[in-house]
């Protein structure tokens, strides 16, 4: 393969994945005209159109879609091998792409990553914070972070945090004219904020367990949110009860800004795990980060 062929193929992949010549050019550090020329030359050599262009958008043709699906694994393998060779240098280097959601990022990931980057200045960590359950293979992340029970069985899972526990909280103002719930069933008389799952779109049920009895409650309230930290704010403002991570609100409970209820119904569960595909070859930098994150009792 000639060098020009390889460059044109890389240009096509960049445009196809970015969905825009402008965004792809910015990512590659090329001019838009040069990128457009590369794709056009590739189409001429192949004798088939790969991208349908309009003044406002672009889309892949059937041939372009087939080309992308064929090329992406090969280029991913090339990138992996180049990164592996680079890792043989004295200092770990390269980009590590991670996806997680806000609570995990703040509570277990960032405290480790911040010191990790100080120790390994040639490593770059790209962190995507998303409340949904991202497909790390399709989105080309090196790893993701989820609660242990959510990790798929075909993934390598590494525990990176202690057990977690949920808490039901409300402000003193909220409880001023309301009875304290004694069991989860009493929540039917209360207003709660519901969390809408980004992936799937369903409303998350509040889960309780005590002495082997399990209860799920779907709250009827004036608020539906898809951001965990906003649940806390809604509770602090006295509008609703919130069901959120214990560690997220323990400071507010201690200083009296929030009142915790149904504590004996909120049992610990498996904490956060880093997960990644077993078949992917990772760099030395990634291996070092995994070990730095690994939870030690």
SULPERA-V686554 format. One record per backbone hydrogen bond with DSSP energy under -1.0 kcal/mol. NH is the residue of the N-H (numbers start at 1). CO is the residue of the C=O. E is the energy in kcal/mol with one decimal. If there is no record, write none. Layout:
nh | co | e
NH | CO | E
NH | CO | E
//
This chain:
nh | co | e
6 | 2 | -1.9
7 | 3 | -2.4
8 | 4 | -2.3
9 | 5 | -2.2
10 | 6 | -2.3
11 | 7 | -2.3
12 | 8 | -2.3
13 | 9 | -2.3
14 | 10 | -2.2
15 | 11 | -2.2
16 | 12 | -2.7
17 | 13 | -2.5
18 | 14 | -2.0
19 | 15 | -2.1
24 | 20 | -2.0
25 | 21 | -2.5
26 | 22 | -2.0
27 | 23 | -2.0
28 | 24 | -2.2
29 | 25 | -1.3
30 | 25 | -2.1
35 | 31 | -2.0
36 | 32 | -2.4
37 | 33 | -2.2
38 | 34 | -2.0
39 | 35 | -2.0
40 | 36 | -2.2
41 | 37 | -2.6
42 | 38 | -2.0
43 | 39 | -2.3
44 | 40 | -2.1
45 | 41 | -2.2
46 | 42 | -2.1
47 | 43 | -1.9
48 | 43 | -1.3
52 | 59 | -3.3
54 | 57 | -2.5
59 | 52 | -2.0
61 | 50 | -2.1
65 | 61 | -2.8
66 | 62 | -2.2
67 | 63 | -2.4
68 | 64 | -2.5
69 | 65 | -2.3
70 | 66 | -1.6
71 | 67 | -2.5
72 | 68 | -2.6
75 | 71 | -2.6
76 | 72 | -2.6
77 | 73 | -2.2
78 | 74 | -2.1
79 | 75 | -2.8
80 | 76 | -2.4
81 | 77 | -2.4
82 | 78 | -2.5
83 | 79 | -2.4
84 | 80 | -2.3
85 | 81 | -2.4
86 | 82 | -2.5
87 | 83 | -1.7
88 | 85 | -1.6
89 | 86 | -1.7
94 | 122 | -1.2
96 | 124 | -2.8
98 | 126 | -3.0
99 | 143 | -1.4
100 | 128 | -2.3
105 | 101 | -2.4
106 | 102 | -2.4
107 | 103 | -2.8
108 | 104 | -2.0
109 | 104 | -2.1
110 | 105 | -3.0
113 | 109 | -2.7
114 | 110 | -2.6
116 | 112 | -2.4
117 | 113 | -2.5
119 | 115 | -1.7
120 | 116 | -1.9
123 | 120 | -1.8
124 | 94 | -2.9
126 | 96 | -2.8
128 | 98 | -2.8
130 | 100 | -3.3
134 | 132 | -1.1
139 | 135 | -2.2
141 | 136 | -2.6
142 | 97 | -1.9
143 | 97 | -1.5
144 | 275 | -2.1
145 | 99 | -1.5
146 | 273 | -2.0
148 | 271 | -2.4
150 | 147 | -2.4
151 | 148 | -1.4
155 | 152 | -1.6
156 | 276 | -2.9
158 | 274 | -3.1
160 | 272 | -2.5
164 | 269 | -2.7
167 | 244 | -2.7
169 | 242 | -2.5
170 | 259 | -1.8
175 | 171 | -1.7
178 | 175 | -1.0
186 | 183 | -1.6
187 | 184 | -1.6
188 | 185 | -1.4
189 | 186 | -1.7
190 | 187 | -2.1
193 | 241 | -2.4
194 | 223 | -2.4
196 | 225 | -3.7
197 | 202 | -3.1
201 | 197 | -1.2
204 | 195 | -3.2
206 | 217 | -3.0
208 | 215 | -2.7
209 | 265 | -2.5
210 | 213 | -2.0
213 | 210 | -2.3
215 | 208 | -2.3
217 | 206 | -2.5
225 | 194 | -2.9
233 | 229 | -1.4
234 | 230 | -2.2
235 | 231 | -1.8
236 | 232 | -2.4
237 | 233 | -1.8
238 | 235 | -1.7
239 | 234 | -1.6
241 | 191 | -2.6
242 | 169 | -2.6
244 | 167 | -2.3
246 | 165 | -3.2
249 | 246 | -1.0
250 | 246 | -1.2
253 | 249 | -2.0
254 | 250 | -2.3
255 | 251 | -1.9
257 | 252 | -1.5
258 | 252 | -1.7
259 | 170 | -3.7
261 | 168 | -2.5
265 | 262 | -1.5
266 | 263 | -1.5
269 | 164 | -2.4
273 | 146 | -3.1
274 | 158 | -3.0
275 | 144 | -2.4
276 | 156 | -1.7
287 | 283 | -2.0
288 | 284 | -2.2
289 | 285 | -2.0
290 | 286 | -2.5
291 | 287 | -2.0
292 | 288 | -2.0
293 | 289 | -2.1
294 | 290 | -1.6
295 | 159 | -3.1
//
